[in-house]
Amino acid sequence: MHRFDSRVTGRVLACGVACAASAVASAGVECGFTRAALTQATATYSQGCGGSFLPSFMIDTNPATGWALGLCSGGGDLSPTATVAFELSSARAQEAAGRLRVTVYSGGSFSGNMTTGRLRISVTGDNTNTFCDGLANNGDVTANWTVLTPVTATAQVADANGVATAGTAPTLTIAGDGSVVATGANPVFAIYTIELVNPLPLLTGMRVEFIDSNGTSTATDADGLPTGGPGRHPNGNTIVRTITLDTAPPVPVITSQPEDILACFGYPAGFGVATNFPGATFQWRKDGDPIPNATSSSYVDIFVRPEDAGEYDCVVTTPCGVLISEPAQLSLCAPDLDCDGFLDFFDFDLFLGEWLDGTEKGDYDGDGFIDFFDLDAYRNALDAGC
């Protein structure tokens, strides 16, 4: 009779890059949105007639000031499309796609209301030394911009202090080019809240394009906006009072689920799971019970036994929520020792050799001893079939 030392060949946990990721401390992660400070407001054009409307006024938190563009009294169409860009005061690293929320407060009234009619948002991870020179006209907004298509875009009526109030708000539509178009009600002031996903690993700047479709009609362009600028004033004017940017970690999701396995007795088998959230922790379960020390994104059993058959899943914990993977089944035909899909004399001959040699496969009943009980257990399993 042989005693088998399970301390040498017991269960192990596969651990690669995921182990390092799961060890990342999650303390201090802010799951909600936090304000990103915008600096170096730069514009390709700023309206100057009737006063100064600098792009820096959009980030000074004063709702009484703002940046404007459009038609000056007695002038022509000064800027059908204008662009403003901002640097972030500190780069935001997003180890996975993060969430962004851009809030635009616009409006005013002078022979018509001047809320924004169409805009499009882009982001960059370029070095801030290469873009945004702070100029109000002909400013340098050149960078490797990635246009973001919004996930949601909603509008609210606002008062002169930039506070949401009751009233019929504009309808915001997300166009095919990623821009947001306002139609319907045109209050004096409005707040647009636009949520997006940032795909960049590093966020250093944001660009907002105020777009006019460059139609020639004196009434409206194809997108329903007045000709002459991206605003909703009859002349196309708009005044943007404030722009803010908030960032947040990604919504945690499981991006790769464990899959069913048909295992073989004495061979390794395992499962894997993946999430988009850095710093997640993992706990594998079998039939709903936690598996000791199974705390990586991968779980591998190096020596599968009949009692290992069952349902496995993984509890993925992030600072922003707990996820449970889809269940996966581990199945096996234990007496098929050569794992060829057939039960025959070759399997019995192979087991007999393992039993006589005193290997782990010879301990068929898994009691830590190799004896005649194992031989009987294997023969009975072979006769019963799978």
N, C-alpha and C positions, 0 to 999 in steps of 0.2 A: 504494500500500500504506500502510495506517495503522497506527501503533503505539498500542496501547491502554494507558493508564496504570492498572494495577491498584492502585496505591497509593491512588487516590481511591475506587474502587468495590469494594474487596475485601470479604472476609467481616467481619461485625461481630457483636457479642454484645449482645443486648437486655438492658438492665439497668434495673431499677426498684427497688421496695422490697426485693426479694430480695437485691440487691447489698449494700445496707446491712446486711441480716441476716447475709450470709455473711462480712462483714468484722468482725463482732463477735468479739472475742478469746475463745477458748475456754479459755485457760489458767486453771487453778484450779478448773474445774468438777469437783465431786465426783459421780461416777456412782453410788456406793453410798449407803446410808442414813446420814444424820448426825442426831445427837440435837438435838431442839428443846427448849429449856428452857421448862418450863411454870411459870407463876406465878399468883398471885391465885386460888388454888383456892377456889371458891364453891359452896355447896350449898343446895338448897331445904330439905333436912332432913338432920340428922346425929343418929344415936342417941347418947343421953347416959347411959342407965342402965348401971350396971356399969363406968363409966369414961368417959373422953373419947375420942371417935372423930372427930377433925376431918378435913375434906377436905384440909387441908394435909399430913396424914400420908401421903397418896398420892404426894406429890412430894418427900418428904424423903430418899428412897433407903434408908430404914430398914425392912426387911421385918418387923420385930417390931411396928411400929405400923400403923395403918390407919384407914380410914373405914368406919363401919358403919351399917346401917339395918335395920329390921325390927321384930320383936315383942320388947318388954321383958317380963321375967317378971311375970306378973300384969296386964299391960297389954293394950290392944287392938291392932288393926292400925294401927300408927302411920303408915306410909308405903308403900302398895302400889307407888307409883312415885315415885322421887326423881331429881333431876337434879344433876349437878355440871358446872361449866364452868371453863375455864382460859384465861388469856391466854398468848400466846407472849411471851417476853422481848424478842424482836425479830421484826418481821413478816417472813414468808417470801414473797418475790415468786416466783411461778411464771408465767413467760411463756407456758407451755403447761401443759396438765394434768400435774401432778406426782404422784408416788407417795407414799403415806403408809403407815406401819406403826404400829399402836397395840398395845401390849403391856399386858395386864391380869393382874396377879398377885393372886389372891384366895384366901381360905380361912381355916380355923381349925376348932376342934372344941369344942363345948359342947353336950352332949346331941344331937349330930348335926353333920355337916360343913357348912361355910358358904361354899362356893365360889359364884361368881356364876352365876345361871341365865339371865338375859336382859338384853341391853344394846343400845343403838343409838348410833351416832356421827354427829355433825354438825360442820360447820366454818363459820366466818364470816370475813369480811374487814372487819367494822365497826371503827370507831375504838375502841381499847381504853378510852377514857375513858367509854364509854357502857355497858359491861357488866362484870361481875365485880367485886364490892365486897369479896370476901374473907370474907364472913360464912359461918358454918357452918350456920345455919338461916335460912330465908326470905331467902336471898341473891338478889341481882339477877343472873339468868342470861338476861335478855331481850336478844336480838340477832336479826339476820336470819340465821337458821341454815339451812344447806343439808344435808339428810340425805344421807349417803353409803351406798350399798349396797356391802358388801364384795365384793372380788374373790375373796379366799380367807379362811378362818377355820380355824385349827388349834388344838388343845389339847395340852398336855403335863402330866404329873404333875410336881409340884415338891416340894421339901423346905421346911423352916421358914425357910431362908435365901433362898428365891426362886430356887433353882437347879433346873433340870430334872433329873429322875431317872427311873429305870425304873418302869413300872407301867402299868396300863390307864387311859387318859385318857378324859375325857368326849368325846362326839360333838357337834360344833358344826354347827348348821344355820342357813343364812341364810334368814330369813323374808321374806315379801313386802313387809313394811314397812321392810325394811333392817336389822332387828334380828338379833342373833345369839343363838340359843337353845341352851343346853347340856342334853343328855340323856345317858342311859346311866350310865357309871361316875361316882361322886361321891367323888373322893379328898379327903383333908384339905386339900391345897393344889393349885392348878392354875394354869398359865400359859396365857392365851389370846393368840394372835398373829393380828392382823386386818390384812389389807392392803387398801387402798382407793386410789381415784384422786381427787385434788383438782381440781375444775374451776375453782376461783377464781383470778383473777390475783394476789390478795394474800391471804395467810393470817395472821390475827391471833389466832384463838381456836379452841378445840375444846370441844364439849359431849358428855357421855356421859350418856344417859338409862338408868337402871336400871328396867326395866319389869316390872310384874306385870300379868297380863291381867284382874285385878279380878274373878275368879270368886267364887262364893259357896260352892263346895263346901269341906268341911273336909279333903278329900283332896288333889286336884290340880285345877288349871285346865286349860283346853283345850290349852295349850301344854306340858303335862306338868310344870309347876312347882308346888310347894306353894303353896297360897293363903296370903296374908299378906305377901308381899313378893317381890322379884325374885331372892332367893337360893335355894339348894337345901337349906337347913336345913328340917326339918319345919315350922318356923314362918315360913319365907320369909326368914330373916335371911341376910345376907352381910356379909363383911368384905373390903374391897378394900385390899390391902396397898400396892401400887404401881401407878401408871399411867405409861407413857412414850409419847412420840410421836417418831417418826423421819420425816424427809422425804428425798426423793430426786428427781432430775430424772425426767422421763417416759422410758419406754422408747422409744427412737427408732423411728419407723415412717415409711414414705413414705405420705403421705395423698392424693397426686394423682400418677398415673402419666402418662408421655408417651403420646400417641396416634398411630396411623398417619396419614400425610399423603400425599395425592395432589397433587404439586406440578406447577408449570408452568415451562418454561424461561424464565429471566430474571425470574421473579417471586420475592418473598420467601417463605420457609417456615421454620417453627420448631417447637420442642418446649418443653414446660415440665414441671417436677417440683416437688413440695412435700413438706415434712416437718414433723412436729410439734415438732421440736427447734430451739430458737433457737441461732444461732451455727454452724449447719452450713455446711460448705463443699461445693462441687460441682465435678465434672469430667465433662464430656460426652465420649463416645467414639463413633467411627464404626467399625463392624465390629471392635470390640474395641480400637481404637487411640485414645489420647487426642487430642482436638482442641485445638491450641494456643490458649490464652487463653479457652477455653470454660469459664469457672469461675463462672458465675452459675446461678441456678435456672432460667433461660430461655436457650435457644440459638436464634438466628435467623440464617439465611443469607439475605442480602438479594438474592442473585442466584443462583438455583439452576441448576446445569449438570448434564448427564448423569452426570458422574462423582460427583455428590453423592448419587446413589441408593444406598441401602444400609440397614443396621441401626444404629440409634442407641440408646444408653442413657446413664444418668448414674450415676456413683459419688458417693454422698452420704456424707460423713465427718462424724461427730459425736464429741465426747469420750467418748461411751458406746457407740460401735460404728460399723461401716461398713456401709452399705446399697447395694445395686445395684438400680436401677429395672428394671421390665420393659422389654424391648426394643420399639422402635417402628420401623416401616419408613417410609422416604421413597421414594416411587415417583414417576416422572414419564414422560410421553410427550413427549420433547424437541421433535420437529418440530411439535407442535400449538402453534404460536407464539401464536395468539390465544386459546388455552386454552378453546376451546368444545366440546371433546370430539370434534372431527372433523378429519381430515387432508384438506385440499383446496387448491384454487388460492389461496384467501384467505391460507392460511398461507405459501405460497411467495411471494405478492406482498408480504406483510408482511415476510418475511425479506429479500427483495431490497431493499426500501426501507431496512431497518436496515443492510444490507451497504453500500449505496451511500452512506448517510449517515455511515458509519464509527462506529456506536454499538457498545456492548459486545455487544448481541445479534447483531451482524454477525460477531463473533469466535466462530463456532460451535464450532470445535475447541479453543478456549481456550488457544491458544499465545501470546497477546499480540499477534498480528498479524491484520489483516484483509486477506485475499487470496483468490485463486481456490480455494485449498484449502478455505476455509470454505464457499464456494459449492458445491463438489463434495461436501463432507461433509454439508451440509444436504440437498442433492438426494438423496443416497444414503439418508439417514435417512428422508426423506419417502417414497421409493419402498419402503423396507423396511417401513414402517408400525410400529404399536405392538401 
